[in-house]
Amino acid sequence: MAHNPINHPLRPIYRLLALLAGAYLIVFGVVGLIVTSGAGLLDRPDDRVLGQGANLLWSIISLVLGAVVVLATLAPRNIGTQVQWVLGWTLLVIGTYHLSVSRTDANFFAFTVATVVVTYLVGLSLILAGLYTKVGDTEEAGAPRQVREGRTA
């Protein structure tokens, strides 16, 4: 049976990881807005943003996602856990899509392979943080409920 830890002792480190991932998305979005501001929303400029390909739309989305991650991570209780989990998987899906269409016209965010790798790393960091930042009562922490109640099957 799967068990996500509650009140993990390294929870502050995982929250810091999520905050760093959100901060990176914010920095990428701000720099991307500055670099691609003269282009159209879906244009694919040759400019690089922190070594990655991007356009104005992906810069805006990164900025919004980063702000959501940072705000949710700083929110009380388990709001950040769910947001990190969902946005992490969302970034993995976006990265996989753009990896599969990287040299076609369907690459509407102007991703490069470097952008896909960074998107995967940020998404995996958020998933990892979402797994280990759950908080709860001390009765909930530790073994799964079946084991605490004396049932093994």
URZIZI-V482758 format. One record per residue. N is the residue number from 1. RES is the residue in one small letter. PHI is phi in radians with two decimals (* if undefined). PSI is psi as a letter, one per 30 degrees, with the letter a starting at -180 (* if undefined). D_CENTER is the distance of its C-alpha to the mean C-alpha in whole Angstrom. Layout:
N & RES & PHI & PSI & D_CENTER
N & RES & PHI & PSI & D_CENTER
This chain:
1 & m & * & k & 26
2 & a & -1.29 & k & 22
3 & h & -2.51 & j & 21
4 & n & -1.60 & k & 18
5 & p & -1.11 & k & 20
6 & i & -1.98 & k & 21
7 & n & 1.02 & h & 21
8 & h & -1.05 & k & 20
9 & p & -1.11 & f & 22
10 & l & -1.69 & g & 19
11 & r & -0.94 & e & 17
12 & p & -1.07 & e & 17
13 & i & -1.20 & e & 16
14 & y & -1.20 & e & 13
15 & r & -1.14 & e & 12
16 & l & -1.09 & e & 13
17 & l & -1.04 & e & 10
18 & a & -1.13 & e & 8
19 & l & -1.11 & e & 10
20 & l & -1.14 & e & 10
21 & a & -1.11 & e & 7
22 & g & -1.14 & e & 7
23 & a & -1.13 & e & 11
24 & y & -1.09 & e & 10
25 & l & -1.08 & e & 9
26 & i & -1.15 & e & 12
27 & v & -1.08 & e & 14
28 & f & -1.05 & e & 13
29 & g & -1.12 & e & 14
30 & v & -1.17 & e & 17
31 & v & -1.11 & e & 18
32 & g & -1.11 & e & 18
33 & l & -1.09 & e & 19
34 & i & -1.19 & e & 22
35 & v & -1.24 & e & 23
36 & t & -1.78 & g & 22
37 & s & -1.12 & f & 24
38 & g & -1.43 & f & 27
39 & a & -1.58 & l & 26
40 & g & -1.32 & l & 26
41 & l & -1.07 & e & 23
42 & l & -1.92 & g & 22
43 & d & -1.10 & l & 24
44 & r & -2.00 & i & 23
45 & p & -1.26 & l & 25
46 & d & -1.48 & f & 25
47 & d & -1.16 & k & 24
48 & r & -1.90 & k & 21
49 & v & -2.02 & j & 18
50 & l & 0.91 & h & 18
51 & g & 1.45 & g & 19
52 & q & -2.11 & l & 17
53 & g & -1.47 & k & 18
54 & a & -2.88 & l & 17
55 & n & -2.22 & a & 19
56 & l & -1.09 & e & 19
57 & l & -1.12 & e & 17
58 & w & -1.17 & e & 14
59 & s & -1.13 & e & 15
60 & i & -1.15 & e & 15
61 & i & -1.10 & e & 12
62 & s & -1.10 & e & 10
63 & l & -1.08 & e & 12
64 & v & -1.17 & e & 12
65 & l & -1.06 & e & 8
66 & g & -1.09 & e & 8
67 & a & -1.13 & e & 11
68 & v & -1.12 & e & 10
69 & v & -1.09 & e & 7
70 & v & -1.13 & e & 10
71 & l & -1.13 & e & 13
72 & a & -1.21 & e & 11
73 & t & -1.19 & e & 11
74 & l & -1.43 & f & 15
75 & a & -1.25 & l & 16
76 & p & -1.28 & l & 19
77 & r & 1.03 & b & 19
78 & n & -1.83 & g & 16
79 & i & -1.10 & e & 14
80 & g & -1.08 & e & 11
81 & t & -1.04 & e & 11
82 & q & -1.20 & e & 11
83 & v & -1.13 & e & 9
84 & q & -1.06 & e & 6
85 & w & -1.08 & e & 8
86 & v & -1.18 & e & 8
87 & l & -1.20 & e & 5
88 & g & -1.07 & e & 4
89 & w & -1.17 & e & 7
90 & t & -1.09 & e & 8
91 & l & -1.14 & e & 6
92 & l & -1.14 & e & 8
93 & v & -1.16 & e & 11
94 & i & -1.07 & e & 11
95 & g & -1.10 & e & 11
96 & t & -1.15 & e & 14
97 & y & -1.02 & e & 16
98 & h & -1.28 & f & 16
99 & l & -1.19 & e & 17
100 & s & -1.30 & f & 20
101 & v & -2.07 & g & 21
102 & s & -1.09 & f & 21
103 & r & -1.99 & h & 24
104 & t & -2.19 & l & 25
105 & d & -1.31 & f & 25
106 & a & -1.34 & f & 23
107 & n & -1.43 & i & 20
108 & f & -1.34 & f & 20
109 & f & -1.66 & g & 17
110 & a & 1.03 & h & 19
111 & f & -1.22 & k & 17
112 & t & -1.94 & l & 18
113 & v & -1.10 & e & 18
114 & a & -1.09 & e & 16
115 & t & -1.14 & e & 14
116 & v & -1.10 & e & 13
117 & v & -1.08 & e & 13
118 & v & -1.14 & e & 10
119 & t & -1.09 & e & 8
120 & y & -1.08 & e & 8
121 & l & -1.12 & e & 8
122 & v & -1.16 & e & 5
123 & g & -1.09 & e & 4
124 & l & -1.16 & e & 7
125 & s & -1.11 & e & 6
126 & l & -1.20 & e & 4
127 & i & -1.10 & e & 7
128 & l & -1.07 & e & 10
129 & a & -1.12 & e & 9
130 & g & -1.14 & f & 9
131 & l & -1.28 & e & 12
132 & y & -1.99 & g & 14
133 & t & -1.87 & g & 14
134 & k & -1.26 & k & 16
135 & v & -2.05 & l & 20
136 & g & -2.97 & a & 23
137 & d & -1.15 & l & 27
138 & t & -1.13 & f & 28
139 & e & -1.19 & f & 30
140 & e & -1.37 & f & 27
141 & a & -1.29 & l & 25
142 & g & 1.68 & b & 27
143 & a & -1.25 & l & 28
144 & p & -1.05 & l & 27
145 & r & -1.03 & e & 30
146 & q & -1.07 & e & 32
147 & v & -1.26 & e & 33
148 & r & -1.10 & e & 33
149 & e & -1.50 & g & 36
150 & g & 1.59 & g & 38
151 & r & -1.60 & k & 37
152 & t & -1.96 & f & 36
153 & a & -1.94 & * & 35
